[in-house]
Amino acid sequence: MKVLVAVKRVIDYNVKIRVKPDHSDVDLTNVKMAMNPFCEIAVEEAVRLKEKGIATEIVAVTVGPKASQEQLRTALALGADRAIHVETDERVESLAVAKLLKGVVDEEQPDLVILGKQAIDTDNNQTGQMLAALSGMGQGTFASEVAFGDGVEEGEIRVTREIDGGLQTVALKLPAVVTTDLRLNEPRYAKLPDIMKAKKKPLDTRTPEALGVTVASGLSLLKVETPAERKGGIKVGSVDELIDKLKNEAKVL
């Protein structure tokens, strides 16, 4: 079984975001970049499937500038067999990413596509669902457990997904799209020998034009603002004082 895993280059989640002085965008000067945490979970799940003998090949793919190859090399060090880089310097929206991934899916014909449920920079939570719709695949989103065998019919995958009311388990016929949630697994760290080996693994480059996709954005970024700092809280002496402040100061009652 071939597994395609999509990863994204984002600002490291430990970094405090800075806004450019002209408020035109986020300042990326000398900022540490990393693989999106949900994408790390997706890679880990693919590697675990291979370790169980279920997956036979893992292909990592990303869409982004040339520097995004760093995240592909990380995926290769974690256990992916080869990588595909769809190179573009444009700001790519979710639908364009889904169309590009659809082009890669058409070429590679994977049995399973695994993506993080969302990226921590845009928080859109759209690409996996759009890819499933474009490719005609079944989808299991917000996965907290992925299962093969043990009562699951051949050619199917069972996905336990997190919903507002608790957990929902769905059976999907392969090929299928799965998006990962936080509780699916805990990603491993890449070992130095694996990082060195990753440099020799194949990494192919594509262009959006070669995949027949236009990535020009339909949105205009008007302004980026730093969130307002939260004010310190206060203690009140009674319920009456609390109600008074909620009515007259916070004006929420």
C-alpha positions in Angstrom: 0.0 0.0 0.0 1.3 3.4 -1.0 0.8 6.3 1.4 1.0 9.9 0.4 1.7 12.4 3.2 1.3 16.2 2.8 3.5 18.5 5.0 3.7 22.2 5.3 6.4 24.7 6.3 5.2 27.1 9.1 6.7 29.3 11.7 7.9 27.1 14.6 5.2 27.1 17.3 7.7 28.2 20.0 8.4 31.4 18.1 6.7 34.7 19.1 5.2 36.1 16.0 6.2 39.6 14.9 4.3 41.9 12.6 6.1 44.1 10.0 6.3 47.8 10.9 4.0 48.6 7.9 1.5 45.9 8.9 1.7 44.3 5.5 2.4 40.8 6.8 4.2 38.7 9.4 7.9 39.4 9.7 9.8 36.2 8.8 13.3 37.7 9.1 15.6 35.3 10.9 12.5 33.4 12.1 12.9 29.6 12.8 10.6 27.6 10.5 9.5 24.0 11.1 7.1 21.3 9.9 3.5 22.0 10.9 2.8 20.0 14.1 -0.3 18.3 12.7 1.8 17.3 9.7 4.4 15.7 12.0 1.5 13.5 13.3 0.6 12.6 9.8 4.2 11.5 9.0 4.4 9.5 12.2 1.2 7.7 11.4 2.4 6.7 7.9 5.7 5.5 9.4 3.9 3.4 12.0 1.8 1.8 9.2 5.0 0.9 7.4 6.5 -0.5 10.5 3.4 -2.7 10.9 3.9 -4.0 7.4 0.7 -2.3 6.1 2.3 0.4 4.1 5.0 -0.4 1.6 6.0 3.1 0.4 5.6 6.6 1.9 5.8 9.6 -0.3 6.0 13.0 1.3 4.8 16.1 -0.6 4.8 19.8 0.1 3.7 23.0 -1.7 5.9 26.1 -1.1 9.1 27.9 -1.8 12.5 26.3 -2.3 13.2 26.5 1.5 10.3 24.0 2.0 12.7 21.2 1.0 14.0 21.4 4.6 10.7 20.1 5.8 10.6 17.4 3.2 14.1 16.3 4.3 12.8 16.1 7.8 9.9 13.8 6.6 12.5 11.7 4.8 14.6 11.4 8.0 11.5 10.4 9.9 10.9 7.5 7.6 9.4 8.6 4.2 10.9 6.9 1.2 10.9 9.8 -1.3 9.6 13.3 -1.6 7.9 15.6 -4.1 8.2 19.4 -3.9 5.7 21.5 -5.7 7.7 24.7 -5.8 6.1 28.1 -5.8 6.8 31.5 -4.1 3.1 32.5 -4.3 0.9 32.7 -1.3 -1.2 29.6 -1.9 -4.7 29.2 -0.7 -6.3 26.0 0.5 -8.2 25.3 -2.7 -5.1 25.7 -4.8 -3.1 23.4 -2.5 -5.9 20.8 -2.8 -5.8 21.0 -6.6 -2.0 20.6 -6.6 -2.3 17.6 -4.3 -5.0 16.2 -6.5 -2.5 16.5 -9.4 0.1 14.6 -7.4 -2.5 12.0 -6.4 -3.4 11.4 -10.0 0.3 10.8 -10.8 1.1 8.7 -7.8 -2.2 6.8 -7.3 -1.7 6.3 -3.5 -4.0 4.0 -1.5 -4.1 6.4 1.4 -3.5 10.2 1.7 -2.7 11.5 5.2 -2.7 15.2 6.1 -2.7 17.3 9.3 -6.2 18.5 10.0 -5.0 22.1 9.8 -1.9 24.3 9.7 -1.0 26.5 12.7 -0.4 29.6 10.6 -3.7 29.9 8.7 -5.8 27.5 10.8 -8.2 27.0 7.9 -8.9 23.3 8.3 -9.9 23.0 4.6 -7.3 21.2 2.5 -8.0 17.6 3.4 -11.8 18.0 2.9 -11.2 19.8 -0.5 -8.8 17.2 -1.7 -11.3 14.4 -0.8 -14.0 16.2 -2.8 -11.8 16.9 -5.8 -10.5 13.3 -6.0 -13.8 11.6 -5.1 -12.2 9.8 -2.1 -13.9 9.0 1.2 -12.6 11.1 4.1 -12.0 10.5 7.8 -11.2 13.9 9.4 -9.9 14.7 12.9 -8.6 11.1 13.3 -7.7 10.0 16.8 -7.3 6.3 15.7 -6.6 4.6 12.4 -7.1 0.8 12.1 -6.6 -1.9 9.5 -7.4 -5.6 10.0 -9.0 -6.7 13.3 -12.6 -6.8 11.9 -12.0 -4.3 9.2 -12.8 -5.6 5.7 -10.0 -5.9 3.2 -9.7 -2.8 1.1 -11.1 -0.6 3.9 -9.8 1.6 6.7 -11.5 2.3 10.0 -11.1 5.8 11.4 -12.2 7.0 14.8 -12.7 10.7 14.6 -13.3 13.4 17.3 -16.6 15.2 17.1 -18.4 17.6 19.4 -20.4 14.9 21.0 -17.5 12.5 21.5 -16.1 9.9 19.1 -17.4 8.7 15.8 -16.0 5.6 13.9 -16.3 5.4 10.1 -15.3 2.8 7.6 -13.8 4.1 4.4 -13.1 2.2 1.2 -9.6 2.8 -0.1 -8.3 5.0 -1.6 -9.2 7.5 1.1 -8.1 10.8 2.8 -7.4 11.0 6.5 -6.7 14.2 8.4 -4.9 13.8 11.8 -5.8 15.2 15.2 -3.6 15.7 18.2 -4.4 12.4 20.0 -3.6 10.1 17.1 0.0 9.6 18.1 3.1 11.3 19.5 5.7 12.1 16.7 9.2 10.8 17.1 12.4 12.8 16.7 14.7 12.2 13.8 17.9 10.5 14.6 21.2 11.9 13.3 22.0 8.8 11.1 18.5 9.0 9.6 19.0 12.7 8.9 22.2 11.9 7.0 20.5 9.1 5.1 17.7 11.5 4.2 20.1 13.6 2.1 20.5 10.7 -0.3 16.8 9.9 -0.7 15.1 11.1 -3.9 13.4 14.5 -3.9 11.6 15.4 -7.1 10.5 19.0 -8.0 7.3 19.9 -9.8 5.7 23.2 -10.8 2.1 24.3 -10.5 2.1 24.8 -14.2 3.1 21.2 -14.8 0.2 20.1 -12.7 -2.2 22.4 -14.6 -3.0 24.5 -11.6 -3.1 28.3 -11.3 -2.1 29.4 -7.8 -2.8 33.1 -8.1 -4.6 34.1 -4.9 -8.2 35.3 -5.0 -7.8 37.1 -1.7 -5.9 40.3 -0.9 -4.1 40.7 2.4 -5.1 44.2 3.6 -3.5 44.5 7.0 -1.9 42.4 9.8 -2.3 43.5 13.4 -0.8 42.2 16.6 -3.5 41.0 19.0 -4.3 43.4 21.8 -2.6 42.6 25.0 -4.8 41.1 27.7 -5.4 43.3 30.7 -4.8 41.9 34.2 -7.8 40.5 36.1 -9.2 41.8 39.4 -10.7 40.3 42.4 -14.2 41.3 43.6 -15.5 41.1 47.1 -19.0 39.9 46.4 -21.4 38.6 43.8 -23.2 42.0 43.8 -19.9 43.8 43.0 -19.2 41.2 40.2 -22.6 41.8 38.6 -22.1 45.6 38.9 -18.8 45.4 37.0 -20.2 43.1 34.4 -23.1 45.5 33.8 -21.4 48.8 34.0 -17.7 48.2 33.0 -17.6 45.1 30.8 -21.2 45.8 29.6 -21.8 42.1 28.9 -25.0 42.0 31.0 
